[in-house]
């Protein structure tokens, strides 16, 4: 695991340098969370640079995270692959909290109407996170999620189980 963390850290630091945003990257991995978190140090970056790295609705940070997960897991046995989460300026933590609130609202509506509901405007990483919320949280065990369509028009639906 340590080797995977160091490889991710070095890869992201080099990418940021090539993008003209040289800065440090720290790594963390928490027990129970399979994802390796690569955190971009902001102290050396301007507010404009931070906003550019996050992008409109997180599109740039999502693209960087997609690249990290693709490149850093190439040639690695499936059992040894780890997901990487890229964090800057608390974006992922804040967005995760927003998604939890959204999940609770959608769950309440689906339960009260009995009708499935589409969750729109989610990136592939966010759809995966929402699927995981429904799997992990016991209070959501009466509901199921399903992704339909193909990128870039893939959507997540929530329905009664």
C-alpha positions as CSV (number, residue, x, y, z in Angstrom):
1,X,0.0,0.0,0.0
2,X,2.8,2.4,0.9
3,X,4.3,2.0,-2.6
4,X,0.9,2.8,-4.2
5,X,0.5,5.9,-2.0
6,X,4.0,7.2,-2.9
7,X,3.5,6.4,-6.6
8,X,0.2,8.4,-6.6
9,X,1.8,11.3,-4.7
10,X,4.7,11.5,-7.2
11,X,2.4,11.2,-10.2
12,X,0.1,14.1,-9.1
13,X,3.0,16.3,-8.1
14,X,4.6,15.8,-11.5
15,X,1.2,16.5,-13.3
16,X,0.7,19.7,-11.3
17,X,4.3,20.8,-12.2
18,X,3.6,20.1,-15.9
19,X,0.4,22.1,-15.6
20,X,2.4,25.1,-14.3
21,X,1.1,24.7,-10.8
22,X,4.0,23.2,-8.9
23,X,3.1,22.4,-5.3
24,X,3.3,19.6,-2.7
25,X,1.0,16.7,-2.5
26,X,0.2,14.9,0.7
27,X,-1.3,11.4,1.0
28,X,-3.7,9.8,3.5
29,X,-5.4,6.5,3.8
30,X,-8.0,5.9,6.5
31,X,-8.9,2.5,7.9
32,X,-12.2,1.4,6.4
33,X,-11.8,3.7,3.3
34,X,-10.3,1.8,0.4
35,X,-9.5,5.1,-1.4
36,X,-6.0,6.7,-1.3
37,X,-6.5,10.4,-0.8
38,X,-4.0,12.7,-2.7
39,X,-4.3,16.2,-1.3
40,X,-3.0,19.2,-3.2
41,X,-1.2,21.7,-0.9
42,X,-2.8,25.1,-1.5
43,X,-0.5,27.4,0.3
44,X,1.7,27.9,-2.9
45,X,-1.3,28.4,-5.2
46,X,-3.4,31.4,-5.9
47,X,-7.2,31.4,-5.5
48,X,-7.5,31.6,-9.3
49,X,-5.3,28.5,-9.7
50,X,-7.2,26.6,-7.1
51,X,-10.5,27.5,-8.8
52,X,-9.0,26.4,-12.2
53,X,-7.9,23.1,-10.7
54,X,-11.3,22.4,-9.4
55,X,-13.1,23.6,-12.5
56,X,-16.7,24.4,-13.2
57,X,-18.8,22.1,-11.1
58,X,-15.7,20.0,-10.3
59,X,-15.0,19.0,-13.9
60,X,-11.3,19.6,-13.8
61,X,-10.7,17.8,-10.5
62,X,-12.9,15.0,-11.7
63,X,-10.8,14.7,-14.9
64,X,-7.6,14.7,-12.9
65,X,-9.0,12.0,-10.6
66,X,-10.1,9.9,-13.6
67,X,-6.6,10.2,-15.1
68,X,-5.0,9.2,-11.7
69,X,-7.3,6.1,-11.4
70,X,-6.7,5.1,-15.0
71,X,-2.9,5.6,-15.1
72,X,-2.0,4.5,-11.6
73,X,-3.9,1.3,-11.9
74,X,-2.7,0.3,-15.4
75,X,-1.0,-3.1,-15.3
76,X,-1.9,-3.7,-11.7
77,X,-3.8,-6.9,-10.8
78,X,-7.5,-6.1,-10.1
79,X,-7.1,-7.3,-6.5
80,X,-4.3,-4.9,-5.9
81,X,-5.9,-1.8,-7.5
82,X,-6.9,1.1,-5.3
83,X,-9.1,4.0,-6.1
84,X,-7.5,7.5,-5.8
85,X,-9.4,10.5,-4.6
86,X,-8.0,13.9,-5.5
87,X,-8.7,16.7,-2.9
88,X,-8.1,20.4,-3.1
89,X,-9.5,23.2,-1.0
90,X,-11.9,20.8,0.8
91,X,-13.9,20.4,-2.5
92,X,-14.4,16.6,-2.1
93,X,-15.3,16.7,1.6
94,X,-17.8,19.6,0.9
95,X,-19.3,17.8,-2.1
96,X,-19.6,14.6,-0.2
97,X,-21.7,16.4,2.4
98,X,-23.8,17.9,-0.3
99,X,-24.3,14.5,-1.9
100,X,-25.4,13.0,1.5
101,X,-28.1,15.7,1.9
102,X,-29.2,15.1,-1.7
103,X,-29.4,11.4,-1.2
104,X,-31.5,11.8,2.0
105,X,-33.9,14.2,0.1
106,X,-34.2,11.8,-2.9
107,X,-34.7,8.8,-0.6
108,X,-37.5,10.6,1.3
109,X,-39.3,11.5,-2.0
110,X,-39.0,8.0,-3.4
111,X,-40.4,6.5,-0.2
112,X,-43.3,9.0,-0.1
113,X,-44.3,8.7,-3.8
114,X,-43.2,5.1,-4.5
115,X,-41.9,6.4,-7.9
116,X,-38.3,6.1,-9.0
117,X,-36.3,9.3,-9.3
118,X,-33.5,10.3,-11.5
119,X,-30.5,12.0,-9.8
120,X,-29.2,14.4,-12.5
121,X,-25.9,16.3,-12.9
122,X,-23.7,13.7,-11.2
123,X,-20.2,12.9,-12.5
124,X,-19.2,9.3,-12.8
125,X,-17.2,9.6,-9.5
126,X,-20.3,11.1,-7.8
127,X,-22.5,8.3,-9.1
128,X,-20.2,5.7,-7.7
129,X,-20.2,7.6,-4.4
130,X,-24.0,7.7,-4.3
131,X,-24.2,3.9,-5.1
132,X,-21.8,3.3,-2.2
133,X,-23.9,5.5,0.2
134,X,-27.0,3.3,-0.6
135,X,-24.9,0.1,-0.1
136,X,-23.3,1.2,3.2
137,X,-26.1,3.1,5.0
138,X,-28.6,0.7,6.7
139,X,-31.3,3.4,6.8
140,X,-31.3,3.3,2.9
141,X,-31.5,-0.5,2.6
142,X,-35.1,-0.3,1.4
143,X,-33.9,1.5,-1.7
144,X,-31.8,0.6,-4.7
145,X,-29.8,2.5,-7.3
146,X,-29.2,1.9,-10.9
147,X,-27.2,3.7,-13.5
148,X,-28.6,3.8,-17.1
149,X,-27.3,5.1,-20.4
150,X,-23.8,5.7,-21.6
151,X,-21.4,8.6,-21.0
152,X,-21.8,11.5,-21.2
153,X,-25.5,10.9,-20.7
154,X,-25.3,8.2,-18.0
155,X,-27.8,8.8,-15.2
156,X,-28.5,7.4,-11.7
157,X,-32.0,6.3,-10.7
158,X,-33.2,5.6,-7.2
159,X,-36.2,3.3,-6.6
160,X,-37.8,1.2,-3.9
161,X,-36.2,-2.2,-3.6
